[in-house]
């Protein structure tokens, strides 16, 4: 989900380099003679401008030449400084080169376009000098990407105390907002939007970086159409954060806490009869998201209430989608 973003600082300007680094870019492209003096500023790629190969798509022959160059030399950064949507769509359809296609953009609007072509977008962009005023917004967009999850309400059919179990708290490096959380459940085919701990109460302060996500066995929807067991997450993992409207972004895990706590089994059913469940800690701070997008505590949740869920097809192997007849 995370895209690679290079900042092109031409002509060289140290303040612009620092701005780009503070925004979180993956690399700096600048004049050859300045590379050595800035290498110690951060652990990112520093690329000589002369090593970047630039193409302009003016005719079909240019598209074919770019495709051929990327295929023959995948380690070289080839970028399209002038492009139209259809030729880029043609290039993105080539599975063997899709990860190495790069576009040069000069604004937030162009970056948004680049990340949305064919709904998947390109994996790499170069932000030219004209776009540096938008660099922070572009980096946020690069983290979010174009991924979205379809959410629908499901009616709670059962809430049962089941005793003690190991549950997983996912502490991220991000401060999450009301309406955001992770999609977790007993099956990859039916996950619940488990809300972040953004709410205060009289006993516990809010911890908006945390999602108390469920039992160790539970599936969590992850970036790039993958899943993971909650038990498998650890420091440095990238997780998928989803909001009440289905908009997605990624967050990095700072730590994972696995502790034995009293648990609830919660089951729900959609209007077309599909059923799913999740095990969550029996505590006021753990919340799902109701059909109106508001967090609702599992302590006050009742049978008949509606919460937001994501439905998918069952069938995963090491977190990757497979076409297989599976019942979970």
C-alpha positions as CSV (number, residue, x, y, z in Angstrom):
1,X,0.0,0.0,0.0
2,X,2.8,2.4,0.8
3,X,4.1,4.0,-2.4
4,X,7.7,5.1,-3.0
5,X,8.0,8.9,-3.3
6,X,11.2,10.7,-4.5
7,X,11.7,14.4,-4.1
8,X,13.5,16.1,-7.0
9,X,15.4,19.1,-5.7
10,X,16.7,20.9,-8.8
11,X,18.4,23.2,-8.5
12,X,19.8,22.1,-5.2
13,X,18.5,23.8,-2.1
14,X,19.2,22.4,1.4
15,X,16.1,23.8,3.0
16,X,14.0,22.0,0.4
17,X,15.9,18.8,1.0
18,X,15.2,19.1,4.7
19,X,11.5,19.8,4.0
20,X,11.3,16.7,1.9
21,X,13.0,14.5,4.5
22,X,10.8,15.8,7.3
23,X,7.8,15.0,5.2
24,X,9.0,11.4,5.0
25,X,10.1,10.9,1.4
26,X,11.9,7.7,0.4
27,X,14.6,9.4,-1.6
28,X,16.1,12.7,-2.8
29,X,17.1,13.3,-6.4
30,X,19.5,16.3,-6.9
31,X,22.5,17.5,-8.7
32,X,25.4,15.0,-8.7
33,X,27.8,17.3,-6.9
34,X,25.6,17.7,-3.8
35,X,24.9,14.1,-3.1
36,X,27.9,13.4,-0.8
37,X,27.2,16.5,1.4
38,X,23.6,15.4,2.2
39,X,24.0,11.7,2.5
40,X,24.3,11.9,6.3
41,X,21.0,13.6,6.8
42,X,18.8,10.5,6.8
43,X,18.5,6.9,5.9
44,X,16.9,7.3,2.5
45,X,18.1,7.0,-1.1
46,X,20.1,9.8,-2.5
47,X,20.1,9.6,-6.2
48,X,22.2,11.6,-8.7
49,X,20.1,13.5,-11.2
50,X,22.2,12.2,-14.0
51,X,21.3,8.6,-13.3
52,X,17.6,9.1,-13.6
53,X,16.3,8.4,-17.2
54,X,13.4,10.6,-18.3
55,X,10.8,9.8,-20.9
56,X,8.0,11.8,-22.5
57,X,5.0,9.9,-23.9
58,X,4.2,11.8,-27.1
59,X,3.4,8.8,-29.4
60,X,2.9,5.0,-29.3
61,X,6.6,4.4,-30.0
62,X,7.5,6.3,-26.8
63,X,5.3,4.0,-24.8
64,X,7.0,0.9,-26.3
65,X,10.4,2.4,-25.8
66,X,9.7,3.1,-22.1
67,X,8.3,-0.4,-21.6
68,X,11.4,-2.0,-23.2
69,X,13.8,0.1,-21.2
70,X,12.1,-0.7,-17.8
71,X,12.0,-4.4,-18.7
72,X,15.7,-4.6,-19.7
73,X,17.1,-2.5,-16.8
74,X,14.8,-2.7,-13.8
75,X,17.4,-1.3,-11.4
76,X,17.5,2.0,-13.2
77,X,14.9,4.7,-12.3
78,X,13.0,5.5,-15.5
79,X,10.4,8.2,-15.1
80,X,7.7,9.6,-17.3
81,X,7.8,13.4,-17.2
82,X,5.0,13.8,-19.7
83,X,2.2,11.2,-19.9
84,X,-1.4,10.5,-20.8
85,X,-3.8,8.2,-18.9
86,X,-4.3,5.6,-21.6
87,X,-0.5,4.9,-22.3
88,X,0.1,4.6,-18.5
89,X,-2.9,2.2,-18.2
90,X,-1.3,0.1,-21.0
91,X,2.0,0.0,-19.0
92,X,0.3,-0.9,-15.7
93,X,-1.3,-3.9,-17.4
94,X,2.2,-5.4,-18.0
95,X,2.6,-7.5,-14.8
96,X,6.4,-7.9,-15.3
97,X,7.2,-4.2,-15.1
98,X,4.2,-2.7,-13.2
99,X,6.2,-2.3,-9.9
100,X,8.9,-0.2,-11.7
101,X,6.7,2.3,-13.5
102,X,7.4,5.8,-12.2
103,X,5.7,9.1,-13.0
104,X,7.0,12.6,-12.3
105,X,4.3,14.9,-10.8
106,X,4.3,18.6,-10.0
107,X,1.2,18.9,-7.8
108,X,-1.0,17.1,-5.3
109,X,-3.7,16.7,-8.0
110,X,-1.2,15.0,-10.3
111,X,0.0,12.7,-7.5
112,X,-3.6,11.7,-6.8
113,X,-4.2,11.0,-10.4
114,X,-1.0,8.9,-10.6
115,X,-2.1,6.8,-7.6
116,X,-5.5,6.2,-9.0
117,X,-4.9,5.1,-12.6
118,X,-6.6,1.7,-13.1
119,X,-7.7,1.9,-9.4
120,X,-4.3,0.5,-8.4
121,X,-2.0,3.4,-9.6
122,X,1.7,3.5,-9.9
123,X,4.1,2.4,-7.1
124,X,6.6,5.2,-7.6
125,X,6.4,8.9,-8.2
126,X,8.9,11.7,-8.4
127,X,7.7,15.0,-7.0
128,X,9.3,17.8,-9.0
129,X,10.2,21.2,-7.6
130,X,6.8,22.7,-8.5
131,X,5.1,20.1,-6.3
132,X,7.2,20.6,-3.1
133,X,4.7,22.9,-1.6
134,X,2.3,19.9,-1.5
135,X,4.9,17.4,-0.3
136,X,3.3,16.7,3.1
137,X,-0.1,16.1,1.5
138,X,1.4,13.9,-1.1
139,X,3.2,11.8,1.5
140,X,-0.1,11.4,3.3
141,X,-1.7,10.4,0.1
142,X,1.1,7.9,-0.6
143,X,0.4,6.2,2.7
144,X,-3.3,6.1,2.1
145,X,-3.3,5.1,-1.5
146,X,-6.5,4.3,-3.4
147,X,-7.5,1.2,-1.4
148,X,-11.0,1.2,0.0
149,X,-13.1,-1.4,1.8
150,X,-16.8,-1.8,1.3
151,X,-18.6,-1.8,4.7
152,X,-22.2,-2.7,5.5
153,X,-24.2,-3.0,8.6
154,X,-24.7,-6.3,10.3
155,X,-27.1,-7.1,13.1
156,X,-25.8,-8.4,16.4
157,X,-27.3,-11.8,17.1
158,X,-25.3,-13.1,20.0
159,X,-23.1,-11.7,22.8
160,X,-21.7,-14.3,25.2
161,X,-19.1,-14.3,27.9
162,X,-16.6,-17.1,27.2
163,X,-14.0,-16.7,30.0
164,X,-10.3,-15.9,29.6
165,X,-8.3,-15.8,26.4
166,X,-5.2,-14.2,24.9
167,X,-6.1,-10.9,23.2
168,X,-3.9,-8.6,21.1
169,X,-3.5,-4.9,21.5
170,X,-2.0,-3.3,18.4
171,X,-0.2,-0.1,19.3
172,X,0.6,1.9,16.2
173,X,2.9,4.9,15.5
174,X,-0.2,6.9,14.4
175,X,-2.7,8.9,16.3
176,X,-6.1,7.6,15.1
177,X,-9.4,9.4,14.9
178,X,-13.0,8.7,15.7
179,X,-14.4,6.3,13.2
180,X,-11.0,4.5,12.5
181,X,-10.0,1.0,13.4
182,X,-9.0,-2.4,12.1
183,X,-11.1,-5.0,10.4
184,X,-10.9,-8.2,12.4
185,X,-12.9,-11.4,12.8
186,X,-12.9,-15.2,13.1
187,X,-13.1,-15.5,9.3
188,X,-11.5,-13.5,6.5
189,X,-14.9,-13.6,4.9
190,X,-16.5,-11.6,7.7
191,X,-14.6,-9.0,9.6
192,X,-15.8,-6.3,12.1
193,X,-14.6,-2.7,12.3
194,X,-12.9,-2.7,15.7
195,X,-12.5,0.9,16.8
196,X,-9.3,2.5,18.1
197,X,-9.2,3.6,21.7
198,X,-10.0,7.3,20.9
199,X,-12.6,7.7,23.6
200,X,-12.1,8.9,27.2
201,X,-13.9,7.6,30.2
202,X,-13.8,8.3,33.9
203,X,-11.4,5.4,34.6
204,X,-9.1,5.3,31.7
205,X,-7.5,7.9,29.4
206,X,-7.9,7.5,25.7
207,X,-5.1,5.8,23.8
208,X,-5.8,6.8,20.2
209,X,-2.8,4.9,18.9
210,X,-4.2,1.6,20.0
211,X,-6.6,-1.0,18.7
212,X,-7.6,-3.7,21.1
213,X,-8.2,-5.9,18.1
214,X,-9.3,-9.3,19.4
215,X,-8.2,-12.9,20.0
216,X,-4.8,-14.1,18.9
217,X,-6.4,-16.4,16.3
218,X,-8.4,-13.6,14.6
219,X,-7.8,-12.5,11.1
220,X,-7.0,-8.9,10.4
221,X,-7.4,-7.3,7.0
222,X,-4.0,-6.0,5.8
223,X,-2.7,-3.7,3.1
224,X,-2.5,-5.0,-0.5
225,X,-5.5,-7.4,-0.1
226,X,-3.8,-9.6,2.4
227,X,-4.7,-10.9,5.9
228,X,-2.7,-11.7,9.0
229,X,-3.4,-13.5,12.2
230,X,-3.2,-11.0,15.0
231,X,-0.7,-13.2,16.8
232,X,1.7,-12.7,13.8
233,X,1.9,-8.9,14.1
234,X,4.9,-7.3,15.6
235,X,7.0,-4.1,15.8
236,X,7.5,-2.7,12.3
237,X,4.5,-4.6,10.8
238,X,2.3,-2.5,8.4
239,X,-1.4,-2.7,9.2
240,X,-4.5,-1.5,7.4
241,X,-6.5,1.3,9.1
242,X,-10.1,1.7,7.9
243,X,-12.5,4.4,8.7
244,X,-16.3,4.4,9.0
245,X,-16.6,5.3,5.3
246,X,-14.3,2.5,4.2
247,X,-11.3,4.7,3.4
248,X,-8.0,3.0,4.1
249,X,-4.5,4.0,5.1
250,X,-1.5,2.1,6.5
251,X,0.0,2.4,9.9
252,X,3.2,1.0,11.4
253,X,3.0,-1.1,14.5
254,X,5.1,0.1,17.4
255,X,4.4,-2.8,19.6
256,X,2.0,-5.6,20.2
257,X,0.7,-6.6,23.7
258,X,-0.7,-10.1,24.1
259,X,-2.4,-10.6,27.5
260,X,-4.9,-12.9,29.1
261,X,-8.2,-11.1,29.6
262,X,-11.9,-11.9,30.0
263,X,-13.4,-12.3,26.5
264,X,-16.7,-11.9,24.8
265,X,-17.9,-13.9,21.7
266,X,-19.9,-11.5,19.4
267,X,-21.8,-12.8,16.4
268,X,-23.7,-10.9,13.7
269,X,-25.7,-11.4,10.6
270,X,-26.2,-9.3,7.5
271,X,-29.5,-8.7,5.9
272,X,-28.8,-11.4,3.2
273,X,-28.1,-14.0,5.9
274,X,-24.3,-14.1,6.0
275,X,-22.9,-14.7,9.5
276,X,-19.7,-13.9,11.2
277,X,-18.1,-13.6,14.6
278,X,-15.3,-12.0,16.6
279,X,-13.8,-12.5,20.1
280,X,-13.1,-9.2,21.9
281,X,-12.0,-8.3,25.4
282,X,-14.9,-7.8,27.9
283,X,-14.1,-4.1,28.8
284,X,-15.8,-0.7,28.3
285,X,-12.8,0.6,26.3
286,X,-13.3,-1.9,23.4
287,X,-15.7,-0.7,20.8
288,X,-17.1,-1.6,17.5
289,X,-18.6,1.0,15.0
290,X,-22.3,1.3,14.7
291,X,-24.2,1.8,11.4
292,X,-23.9,5.6,11.8
293,X,-20.2,5.5,12.2
294,X,-20.0,6.1,15.9
295,X,-18.0,3.9,18.3
296,X,-20.1,1.6,20.6
297,X,-18.7,-0.2,23.6
298,X,-19.0,-4.0,23.7
299,X,-20.3,-3.5,27.3
300,X,-23.4,-1.6,26.1
301,X,-23.8,-3.5,22.8
302,X,-27.1,-5.3,22.6
303,X,-28.6,-8.0,20.3
304,X,-30.4,-6.2,17.5
305,X,-27.8,-3.4,17.3
306,X,-26.2,-2.9,13.9
307,X,-22.4,-2.5,13.5
308,X,-20.2,-2.0,10.4
309,X,-18.6,-5.1,8.9
310,X,-16.7,-6.1,5.8
311,X,-17.7,-9.1,3.8
312,X,-15.3,-11.0,1.5
313,X,-14.7,-14.5,0.1
314,X,-13.2,-17.1,2.3
315,X,-9.9,-18.6,1.1
316,X,-6.5,-17.5,2.2
317,X,-3.1,-19.2,2.2
318,X,-0.4,-17.4,4.3
319,X,-2.6,-14.3,4.1
320,X,-2.9,-14.3,0.3
321,X,-6.1,-14.7,-1.6
322,X,-6.7,-18.1,-3.2
323,X,-9.5,-19.6,-5.2
324,X,-10.5,-22.6,-3.0
325,X,-13.6,-24.0,-1.5
326,X,-13.2,-23.1,2.2
327,X,-15.7,-23.0,5.1
328,X,-14.5,-21.1,8.2
